[in-house]
Amino acid sequence: MWRRATLRLTVNYSLIFLTILALFSGGIYFWVNRSFSDGFVDQVRGQVEQTDKTELSVQQRDTVRTAADIAVHNFRNILLVFDLVAVICVPFGAYYLTRRTLRPVIASQEKQQQFIANASHELRTPLAVINGELELALRKAHSVSEYKKALQHSKHEVEHMTNLTKELLLLAQLDEMRDKAPEMAAINLYELLEDVRESLTINAQKKSVALRMACPKDVVVIGNSTLINITFSNLIHNAIKYSPADSRVDVVVEKLAKNHAQIVIRNQGAPIDQAHQSQLFDRFYQIKNDRHG
């Protein structure tokens, strides 16, 4: 598909450039040809008569006309050489421009395909777990505790799907707002991170992970509270998710210059391989060995 689009766009660009070149060259040649016609001889004669007070002879007029014809001929040859070089170079330039034009589009589609693949995986996994739990529960009679356990597992996967769906909707909204400047305001980081810590306390307790935060109470930054809340919620949630049991996650905030701060989130999990670090901010990207379900 992209090869066809590249070829079509290259041809279109080439036709546009060549049309402009033809109009420009034709206009220049027409203007030069008219400038060096009989009117040019009259202009030379007028200048000579005005300066030397003498009239050009027929032979002198012929000489001037011949010089004008030679000048037009040489200019035409130069213009033809220039046009020939341009005709050869224009397709290459058009192809380069096409590649630059399509590069962000191709990158965007690749990210979209990766996003769909990862989102499909994330949605398919909890559905498979729920289906397995229900099939197992319906296969034969079980005790109340076993039914309760199956329902709890299903409820956990439903919550996971709900959160994932919210994230997908949020990302779609953010894409629509990409061209709009977000509302900025002064934000107290201590209060914001306290809200994040309280919302993630249950997740930390389930894994026996201690969530510790060290933040001065007077740290103020300028930003969008919703987006900053989402950012730190995701970062701290992942830090908890990929922490070993009976470990801790530290959130350390250091106040810098006015309205600036440094935030460090550190867990005791295995370090991320350098080969995957460049893709950490890709949506739904996960290292294959760390996929759950």
QUIKA-V418342 format. One line per field, one symbol per residue. ss: DSSP state (@ for helix, = for strand, . for the rest). phi: phi as a letter, one per 20 degrees, with the letter a starting at -180 (. if undefined). burial: + if it has 16 or more other ideal C-beta (glycine too) atoms within 10 Angstrom, else -. A space follows every 10 residues. Layout:
BEGIN
ss: ???
phi: ???
burial: ???
END
This chain:
BEGIN
ss: .@@@@@@@@@ @@@@@@@@@@ @@@@@@@@@@ @@@@@..@@@ @@@@@@@@@@ @@.....@@@ @@@@@@@@@@ @@@@@@@@@@ @@@@@@@@@@ @@@@@@@@@@ @@@@@@@@@@ @@@@@@@@@@ @@@@@@@@@@ @@@@@@@@@. ...@@@@@@@ @@@@@@@@@@ @@@@@@@@@@ @@@@@@.... ....====@@ @@@@@@@@@@ @@@@@@...= ====.....= ===.@@@@@@ @@@@@@@@@@ @......=== =====..... ======.... ...@@@@... .......@@@ ...
phi: .fffffffff ffffffffff ffffffffff fffffdegff ffffffffff eelceffgff ffffffffff ffffffffff ffffffffeg gfffffffff fegfffffff ffffffffff ffffffffff fffffffefb fcffffffff ffffffffff ffffffffff ffffffeged fffdbfceff fffffffffd ffgfffdlde ddccbffdfc cdaeffffff ffffffgfff gdefflcbcd ddddfdfgmc bddddcddef feggfdffdf effmfbfgfd fdn
burial: -----+--++ --++--++-- ----+---+- -+---+---+ +--+------ -----+---- +--++--+-- -+------+- --+--+---+ ---++--+-- ---------- ----+--++- -+--++--++ --+---+--- ---------+ --++--+--+ +--+--++-- ---------- ------+-+- -++--++--+ ---+----+- +-+-+---++ +-+-+--+++ -++--+++++ +++----++- +-+------- --+---+-+- ---------- ---+-+---- ---
END
